[in-house]
Amino acid sequence: MKLLIDGDIIAHRCAASAEGDPVEIAVLRCSNQIEECISNTNSEEFQIFLSGESNFRYDIFPEYKANRKQEKPQWLQDCREFLVTEYRAKVTEGYEADDAIGITHKAGETIICSDDKDMLQMAGQHYNIRTQKVLDISADEAIWMFYFQLLVGDAADNVKGCKGIGKVKANRALEVGMSEWDLFEVVQNLYSNDEELLMNGQLLHIWRKENDLWQFPEQVVTDLENLVMQGERA
């Protein structure tokens, strides 16, 4: 199995834990963290991904992650450079490390190494860096997680979600095992604002291929087109 490592999390965690210490401590912790992830998952190979400066999400919503006011750890850039020079980490351009992992991931062949709940919308094996636990996410659980996030949003990234809907209401509204169409229909009815729903979906959706901007499920698009055609005939 190949391990796909979220380098953003590794770099930030290790830099933050070494605040006030020499830079050598921060980069050593990066190395130790990576080796621990590889060992705990018995991975035969690995690839590390880092987010670059540009990100299409800022074009969609300029306030994306604008709530992150905390100063960056002192050795963050040093840790990132260490991951590139020593571990050949790939730096993305135009999208995030999460998306690069999503594009590369193949359930049954790769393990996602992160502690970001966003990644749980990907079916397959996950290794949580923080808890050191391996979790199997089914296809039903993965699609449920995406629509659950559409309702509750993501406070860490300043994505608001559906107004008036928290985790309790979202859990009541959505069931694991519902078809994507049924999940979408529930979420769309709760939003009652298609533009906001589409924007949040594109902010929250992890790419599976290049330029994989989320769109409404095909049945919805077909229904909307039929309504337009009927209106034109009338």
Residue frames as qw, qx, qy, qz and C-alpha x, y, z in Angstrom:
[[0.000, 0.888, 0.460, 0.000, 0.00, 0.00, 0.00],
 [0.393, 0.351, -0.017, 0.850, 1.12, 3.55, -0.71],
 [0.267, -0.659, -0.489, 0.505, 0.73, 6.21, 1.97],
 [0.205, 0.654, 0.261, 0.680, -0.50, 9.65, 0.86],
 [0.456, -0.432, -0.449, 0.636, 0.61, 12.12, 3.52],
 [0.012, 0.937, 0.259, 0.235, -0.87, 15.56, 4.18],
 [0.613, 0.128, -0.225, 0.747, 2.35, 17.55, 4.55],
 [0.141, -0.653, -0.035, -0.744, 0.49, 20.72, 5.58],
 [0.749, -0.605, -0.116, -0.246, -0.56, 19.04, 8.81],
 [0.869, -0.122, -0.173, 0.446, 2.87, 17.51, 9.47],
 [0.411, 0.396, -0.094, 0.816, 4.69, 20.82, 8.92],
 [0.300, -0.664, -0.028, -0.685, 2.27, 22.88, 11.01],
 [0.838, -0.512, -0.168, -0.091, 2.07, 20.42, 13.91],
 [0.832, -0.079, -0.150, 0.528, 5.84, 19.99, 14.16],
 [0.272, 0.474, -0.061, 0.835, 6.61, 23.70, 13.77],
 [0.455, -0.679, -0.084, -0.570, 4.02, 24.66, 16.37],
 [0.879, -0.439, -0.173, 0.065, 5.30, 22.08, 18.86],
 [0.743, -0.022, -0.082, 0.664, 8.85, 23.47, 18.54],
 [0.030, 0.900, 0.114, 0.419, 7.96, 27.12, 19.08],
 [0.379, -0.869, 0.282, -0.145, 10.90, 28.68, 20.94],
 [0.831, -0.270, 0.419, 0.246, 13.16, 25.70, 20.25],
 [0.129, -0.496, 0.590, 0.624, 15.94, 25.57, 17.63],
 [0.657, 0.400, -0.261, -0.583, 14.82, 24.88, 14.07],
 [0.272, 0.308, -0.910, -0.065, 16.61, 21.51, 14.21],
 [0.283, 0.097, 0.828, -0.474, 14.01, 20.31, 16.72],
 [0.599, 0.435, 0.163, -0.653, 11.14, 21.21, 14.39],
 [0.589, 0.473, -0.536, -0.378, 12.56, 19.41, 11.34],
 [0.069, 0.222, -0.958, 0.167, 13.58, 16.38, 13.43],
 [0.444, 0.217, 0.666, -0.558, 10.00, 16.09, 14.60],
 [0.641, 0.482, -0.189, -0.567, 8.84, 16.23, 10.98],
 [0.401, 0.395, -0.816, -0.131, 11.12, 13.32, 10.14],
 [0.112, -0.051, 0.913, -0.389, 10.02, 11.34, 13.20],
 [0.565, 0.311, 0.367, -0.670, 6.34, 11.97, 12.42],
 [0.639, 0.458, -0.415, -0.458, 6.68, 10.74, 8.86],
 [0.285, 0.293, -0.911, 0.056, 8.59, 7.63, 9.87],
 [0.307, 0.067, 0.769, -0.557, 5.95, 6.89, 12.51],
 [0.663, 0.384, 0.079, -0.638, 3.15, 7.18, 9.93],
 [0.562, 0.434, -0.651, -0.268, 4.96, 4.82, 7.56],
 [0.104, 0.206, -0.933, 0.276, 5.69, 2.31, 10.31],
 [0.406, 0.135, 0.638, -0.640, 2.18, 2.32, 11.79],
 [0.722, 0.435, 0.058, -0.535, 0.58, 1.65, 8.41],
 [0.705, -0.124, 0.648, 0.261, 3.19, -0.84, 7.16],
 [0.543, 0.795, 0.038, -0.268, 3.37, 1.19, 3.95],
 [0.831, 0.087, 0.312, 0.452, 5.70, 0.07, 1.18],
 [0.370, 0.259, 0.190, 0.872, 5.97, 3.57, -0.31],
 [0.090, -0.754, -0.470, 0.449, 4.71, 7.08, 0.37],
 [0.294, 0.473, 0.256, 0.791, 4.18, 10.53, -1.12],
 [0.195, -0.552, -0.428, 0.688, 3.91, 13.83, 0.73],
 [0.191, 0.662, 0.456, 0.564, 1.80, 16.74, -0.53],
 [0.229, -0.421, -0.296, 0.826, 1.97, 20.43, 0.41],
 [0.262, 0.850, 0.456, -0.013, -0.43, 23.24, -0.54],
 [0.457, 0.219, 0.139, 0.851, 1.07, 26.01, -2.67],
 [0.021, -0.225, -0.221, 0.949, 0.21, 29.69, -2.47],
 [0.402, 0.040, -0.328, -0.854, -2.59, 29.75, -5.07],
 [0.166, 0.227, 0.927, -0.247, -5.96, 28.13, -4.46],
 [0.117, -0.341, -0.618, -0.698, -9.06, 28.27, -6.69],
 [0.305, -0.620, -0.705, 0.158, -11.27, 28.43, -3.57],
 [0.204, -0.477, -0.177, 0.836, -10.21, 32.04, -2.95],
 [0.074, -0.019, -0.488, -0.870, -11.59, 32.95, -6.39],
 [0.331, -0.464, -0.767, -0.294, -14.94, 31.37, -5.50],
 [0.494, -0.809, -0.312, -0.068, -15.08, 32.86, -2.00],
 [0.329, 0.674, -0.335, 0.570, -12.49, 35.53, -1.07],
 [0.474, -0.631, 0.351, -0.503, -13.28, 35.04, 2.64],
 [0.948, -0.019, -0.317, 0.009, -12.21, 31.38, 2.51],
 [0.773, -0.166, -0.345, 0.506, -10.03, 30.73, 5.60],
 [0.117, 0.680, -0.064, 0.721, -10.17, 34.47, 6.40],
 [0.645, -0.704, -0.040, -0.296, -10.98, 33.63, 10.03],
 [0.887, -0.131, -0.173, 0.407, -7.49, 32.23, 10.61],
 [0.014, -0.960, 0.107, -0.258, -5.98, 35.17, 12.48],
 [0.771, -0.572, 0.212, 0.184, -3.39, 33.24, 14.50],
 [0.126, 0.818, -0.522, -0.205, 0.23, 33.93, 13.60],
 [0.904, 0.270, -0.331, -0.034, 1.99, 31.12, 11.75],
 [0.842, -0.475, 0.093, 0.237, 4.52, 29.03, 13.71],
 [0.160, -0.843, 0.388, 0.336, 8.09, 30.34, 13.61],
 [0.272, -0.392, 0.807, 0.348, 9.57, 27.32, 11.81],
 [0.729, 0.425, 0.443, -0.303, 6.67, 26.52, 9.48],
 [0.578, 0.752, -0.245, -0.203, 8.46, 27.49, 6.26],
 [0.034, -0.597, 0.801, -0.013, 11.60, 25.64, 7.37],
 [0.583, 0.006, 0.784, -0.213, 9.55, 22.49, 7.96],
 [0.722, 0.604, 0.197, -0.275, 7.92, 22.82, 4.54],
 [0.373, 0.771, -0.502, -0.123, 11.30, 23.25, 2.85],
 [0.305, -0.406, 0.854, -0.111, 12.63, 20.24, 4.75],
 [0.720, 0.246, 0.602, -0.242, 9.77, 18.08, 3.46],
 [0.647, 0.734, -0.068, -0.196, 10.52, 19.17, -0.10],
 [0.235, 0.745, -0.625, 0.002, 14.30, 18.75, 0.01],
 [0.227, -0.365, 0.880, -0.202, 14.50, 15.62, 2.17],
 [0.480, 0.203, 0.825, -0.219, 11.27, 13.80, 1.25],
 [0.056, 0.059, 0.663, 0.744, 10.51, 15.20, -2.22],
 [0.225, 0.561, 0.643, -0.470, 7.13, 16.54, -1.14],
 [0.227, 0.429, 0.578, 0.656, 4.98, 17.75, -4.05],
 [0.030, 0.398, 0.293, -0.869, 3.77, 21.34, -3.82],
 [0.349, 0.615, 0.701, 0.100, 0.40, 21.98, -5.46],
 [0.083, -0.125, 0.198, 0.969, -0.43, 24.89, -7.75],
 [0.367, -0.159, -0.387, -0.830, -3.98, 26.25, -7.89],
 [0.778, -0.388, -0.328, -0.368, -5.50, 23.78, -5.43],
 [0.489, -0.680, 0.442, -0.321, -4.77, 22.27, -2.02],
 [0.010, 0.371, -0.926, 0.065, -2.78, 19.28, -0.79],
 [0.572, 0.151, 0.671, -0.447, -6.14, 17.68, 0.07],
 [0.715, 0.565, -0.007, -0.412, -7.12, 17.80, -3.61],
 [0.340, 0.596, -0.718, -0.114, -3.79, 16.34, -4.71],
 [0.265, -0.164, 0.912, -0.265, -4.34, 13.46, -2.28],
 [0.660, 0.358, 0.450, -0.483, -7.88, 13.00, -3.59],
 [0.610, 0.633, -0.326, -0.347, -6.66, 12.89, -7.20],
 [0.229, 0.500, -0.834, 0.031, -3.95, 10.35, -6.36],
 [0.471, -0.164, 0.739, -0.452, -6.00, 8.18, -4.00],
 [0.626, 0.065, -0.642, -0.439, -7.24, 4.77, -5.15],
 [0.726, -0.372, 0.342, -0.466, -9.25, 2.86, -2.56],
 [0.991, -0.014, 0.132, -0.006, -7.58, -0.49, -1.88],
 [0.777, 0.393, -0.091, 0.484, -4.23, 0.72, -3.19],
 [0.252, 0.454, -0.277, 0.808, -3.46, 3.83, -1.12],
 [0.430, -0.608, -0.580, 0.331, -3.96, 5.03, 2.46],
 [0.043, 0.812, 0.074, 0.577, -4.80, 8.65, 3.22],
 [0.594, -0.257, -0.451, 0.614, -2.65, 10.01, 6.06],
 [0.051, -0.515, -0.054, -0.854, -4.20, 13.08, 7.69],
 [0.107, -0.360, -0.777, 0.506, -6.32, 14.18, 10.63],
 [0.240, 0.136, -0.109, -0.955, -8.52, 16.49, 8.57],
 [0.493, 0.313, 0.723, -0.370, -12.19, 15.45, 8.71],
 [0.499, 0.605, -0.173, -0.596, -12.62, 16.78, 5.15],
 [0.193, 0.410, -0.846, -0.280, -10.70, 13.77, 3.86],
 [0.365, 0.085, 0.883, -0.282, -13.34, 11.39, 5.23],
 [0.649, 0.526, 0.125, -0.535, -15.43, 12.16, 2.14],
 [0.438, 0.514, -0.695, -0.245, -12.99, 9.82, 0.37],
 [0.964, -0.150, 0.023, -0.219, -13.80, 6.09, 0.53],
 [0.745, 0.379, -0.472, 0.280, -10.99, 3.74, 1.54],
 [0.740, -0.370, -0.365, 0.426, -8.41, 3.50, 4.30],
 [0.000, 0.880, -0.101, 0.465, -7.43, 6.48, 6.44],
 [0.673, -0.180, -0.453, 0.556, -4.65, 6.83, 8.99],
 [0.219, -0.941, -0.150, -0.209, -5.26, 9.56, 11.57],
 [0.477, 0.495, -0.416, 0.595, -1.97, 11.28, 12.42],
 [0.289, -0.561, 0.350, -0.692, -3.26, 12.47, 15.79],
 [0.824, -0.289, 0.261, -0.412, -4.97, 9.30, 17.08],
 [0.020, -0.456, 0.877, 0.153, -2.67, 6.87, 15.22],
 [0.617, 0.205, 0.704, -0.285, -5.75, 4.84, 14.23],
 [0.026, 0.071, -0.748, -0.659, -6.55, 3.29, 10.85],
 [0.483, 0.379, 0.494, -0.615, -10.15, 3.72, 9.70],
 [0.201, 0.178, 0.814, 0.515, -12.03, 2.19, 6.76],
 [0.340, 0.413, 0.188, -0.824, -14.56, 4.52, 5.15],
 [0.475, 0.360, 0.787, 0.159, -17.21, 2.93, 2.92],
 [0.131, 0.289, 0.474, 0.822, -18.57, 4.57, -0.23],
 [0.292, -0.735, -0.555, -0.257, -21.87, 5.25, 1.58],
 [0.509, -0.680, -0.242, 0.469, -20.09, 6.83, 4.54],
 [0.418, -0.113, 0.230, 0.871, -17.93, 8.96, 2.25],
 [0.010, -0.465, -0.484, -0.742, -20.80, 10.49, 0.28],
 [0.430, -0.760, -0.488, -0.002, -22.77, 10.99, 3.51],
 [0.530, -0.471, -0.127, 0.694, -19.84, 12.92, 5.00],
 [0.233, 0.154, 0.317, 0.906, -19.77, 15.34, 2.08],
 [0.245, -0.606, -0.486, -0.580, -23.48, 16.18, 2.36],
 [0.572, -0.652, -0.407, 0.287, -23.22, 16.35, 6.15],
 [0.446, -0.274, 0.008, 0.852, -20.48, 18.96, 5.73],
 [0.039, 0.413, 0.441, 0.796, -22.65, 20.86, 3.26],
 [0.424, -0.735, -0.470, -0.244, -25.15, 21.28, 6.07],
 [0.619, -0.696, -0.185, 0.312, -22.85, 22.00, 9.01],
 [0.264, 0.930, -0.202, 0.156, -20.11, 23.84, 7.10],
 [0.821, -0.006, -0.245, 0.515, -16.47, 24.00, 8.17],
 [0.280, -0.953, -0.076, 0.082, -15.67, 26.64, 10.76],
 [0.656, -0.432, 0.298, 0.543, -11.92, 26.08, 10.38],
 [0.410, 0.152, 0.516, 0.737, -12.12, 27.17, 6.72],
 [0.161, 0.341, 0.149, -0.914, -14.82, 29.84, 7.24],
 [0.279, -0.153, -0.742, -0.591, -17.43, 27.87, 5.25],
 [0.390, -0.174, 0.347, -0.835, -20.77, 28.65, 6.90],
 [0.042, 0.186, 0.982, -0.017, -22.93, 25.72, 5.79],
 [0.221, -0.547, -0.631, -0.505, -26.72, 25.84, 5.92],
 [0.159, -0.384, 0.287, -0.863, -28.18, 28.53, 8.17],
 [0.680, -0.302, 0.207, -0.635, -29.81, 27.13, 11.30],
 [0.967, 0.034, -0.233, -0.094, -28.46, 23.60, 10.81],
 [0.244, -0.701, 0.653, -0.154, -26.00, 22.14, 13.29],
 [0.144, 0.296, -0.942, -0.059, -24.65, 18.63, 13.76],
 [0.353, 0.164, 0.816, -0.428, -27.73, 17.32, 15.58],
 [0.598, 0.549, 0.194, -0.550, -30.19, 18.47, 12.89],
 [0.400, 0.571, -0.617, -0.365, -27.86, 17.32, 10.12],
 [0.054, -0.178, 0.978, -0.089, -27.63, 13.85, 11.64],
 [0.473, 0.343, 0.660, -0.472, -31.40, 13.66, 11.86],
 [0.540, 0.637, -0.053, -0.548, -31.86, 14.80, 8.26],
 [0.529, 0.565, -0.598, -0.209, -29.29, 12.51, 6.60],
 [0.885, -0.252, 0.371, -0.125, -28.84, 8.75, 6.85],
 [0.119, -0.497, 0.797, 0.322, -25.84, 6.68, 5.78],
 [0.369, 0.173, 0.904, 0.129, -26.98, 4.52, 2.87],
 [0.417, 0.754, 0.312, -0.400, -29.24, 7.10, 1.23],
 [0.677, 0.447, 0.335, 0.479, -28.58, 7.56, -2.48],
 [0.335, -0.124, 0.033, 0.933, -26.68, 10.67, -3.52],
 [0.123, -0.447, -0.468, -0.752, -29.81, 12.00, -5.18],
 [0.515, -0.686, -0.507, -0.085, -31.79, 11.62, -1.93],
 [0.556, -0.424, -0.213, 0.682, -29.00, 13.21, 0.11],
 [0.207, 0.105, 0.230, 0.945, -28.83, 16.12, -2.31],
 [0.255, -0.582, -0.542, -0.550, -32.60, 16.60, -2.31],
 [0.547, -0.672, -0.437, 0.240, -32.67, 16.84, 1.49],
 [0.474, -0.329, -0.028, 0.816, -29.79, 19.32, 1.54],
 [0.105, 0.278, 0.404, 0.865, -31.19, 21.42, -1.31],
 [0.344, -0.690, -0.548, -0.324, -34.56, 21.73, 0.41],
 [0.557, -0.642, -0.304, 0.429, -32.90, 22.86, 3.65],
 [0.404, -0.143, 0.142, 0.893, -30.75, 25.45, 1.85],
 [0.282, 0.814, 0.499, -0.093, -33.44, 26.97, -0.41],
 [0.111, 0.913, -0.236, -0.314, -30.61, 28.93, -2.09],
 [0.940, 0.265, 0.125, 0.172, -28.99, 27.08, -4.97],
 [0.414, 0.793, -0.273, 0.353, -26.19, 29.61, -5.51],
 [0.365, -0.702, 0.511, -0.335, -25.04, 29.35, -1.91],
 [0.924, -0.119, 0.350, -0.094, -25.32, 25.56, -2.01],
 [0.827, 0.512, -0.035, 0.228, -23.22, 25.34, -5.17],
 [0.148, 0.822, -0.401, 0.377, -20.57, 27.66, -3.75],
 [0.581, -0.559, 0.521, -0.280, -20.26, 25.71, -0.51],
 [0.968, 0.110, 0.225, -0.010, -20.15, 22.43, -2.41],
 [0.683, 0.635, -0.177, 0.315, -17.23, 23.65, -4.51],
 [0.109, -0.776, 0.477, -0.398, -15.42, 24.90, -1.41],
 [0.689, -0.405, 0.522, -0.296, -15.88, 21.64, 0.52],
 [0.958, 0.268, 0.054, -0.092, -15.54, 19.05, -2.25],
 [0.454, -0.562, 0.609, 0.328, -12.19, 17.23, -2.43],
 [0.537, 0.570, -0.417, -0.461, -11.11, 16.70, -6.04],
 [0.870, -0.040, 0.492, 0.014, -10.95, 13.21, -7.58],
 [0.686, 0.363, 0.355, 0.522, -9.45, 14.45, -10.84],
 [0.291, -0.085, 0.080, 0.950, -7.96, 17.68, -12.24],
 [0.217, -0.074, -0.159, -0.960, -10.36, 20.65, -12.26],
 [0.282, -0.339, -0.894, -0.076, -13.01, 18.59, -10.46],
 [0.221, -0.116, 0.223, -0.942, -15.35, 21.43, -9.48],
 [0.162, 0.302, 0.902, -0.263, -18.43, 20.01, -7.77],
 [0.329, -0.083, -0.357, -0.870, -21.71, 20.39, -9.61],
 [0.698, -0.034, 0.348, -0.625, -25.27, 19.39, -8.76],
 [0.513, -0.016, 0.855, 0.075, -25.94, 15.67, -9.39],
 [0.040, -0.006, 0.698, 0.715, -26.81, 14.92, -13.01],
 [0.037, -0.563, -0.820, -0.092, -30.50, 14.29, -12.31],
 [0.089, -0.745, -0.320, 0.578, -30.85, 17.80, -10.88],
 [0.079, -0.403, 0.407, 0.816, -29.20, 19.38, -13.93],
 [0.009, 0.218, 0.849, 0.481, -31.49, 17.39, -16.24],
 [0.066, -0.687, -0.699, 0.185, -34.59, 18.46, -14.29],
 [0.089, -0.684, -0.068, 0.721, -33.56, 22.12, -14.41],
 [0.057, -0.191, 0.621, 0.758, -32.95, 21.92, -18.17],
 [0.013, -0.431, -0.865, -0.255, -36.39, 20.36, -18.68],
 [0.072, -0.746, -0.495, 0.440, -38.01, 23.17, -16.69],
 [0.075, -0.527, 0.243, 0.811, -36.25, 25.77, -18.84],
 [0.023, 0.044, 0.795, 0.605, -37.39, 24.02, -22.03],
 [0.035, -0.601, -0.798, 0.023, -40.98, 23.83, -20.77],
 [0.080, -0.725, -0.238, 0.641, -40.88, 27.55, -19.97],
 [0.049, -0.336, 0.488, 0.804, -39.62, 28.36, -23.45],
 [0.000, -0.291, -0.869, -0.400, -42.41, 26.31, -25.06],
 [0.060, -0.704, -0.643, 0.295, -45.01, 28.09, -22.93]]
